[in-house]
Amino acid sequence: MLQLGRGAEAIEQFKAAIQIKPDYAEACYNLANVLLETNHVPEAIAQYQKALQLKPDYAEAHNNLGAALLRAGRLSEAAEQFKQALQIRPDYTNARNNLARLQALQKTAPAKN
């Protein structure tokens, strides 16, 4: 749906799924993905966090929460989420790459006074 420019429709569909089954972690995760893709970063963060409350070992949700936190400028929190994803799935290449990019970004960022 998102590729067809129907992000708002996708958001409503996932919200409907969550209304029917509030403990559906995958629906929260998918809703968060659409929210992030449509630049609703704070709402995406909240939905990733909800998915993780329902399913704490959800490596993909930790990784994508890290990406959302990174986009929000919350670098240390983002790093923690990437590390959580890697604790759950040590072979998770996407999380490893995201953490490496974040660490490189932190090294090149100007020091704050």
KAFENNOR-V340778 format. One record per pair of residues at least 24 apart in sequence whose ideal C-beta (glycine too) atoms are under 6 Angstrom apart, sorted by the first residue. I is the first residue (numbers start at 0). J is the second residue. Records with the same first field share a line. If there is no record, write none. Layout:
I=J + J
This chain:
1=33 + 36
6=33 + 37
9=33
22=53
24=50 + 53 + 54
28=60
35=67
40=67 + 70 + 71
43=67
56=87
58=84 + 87 + 88 + 91
62=93 + 94
65=97
77=101
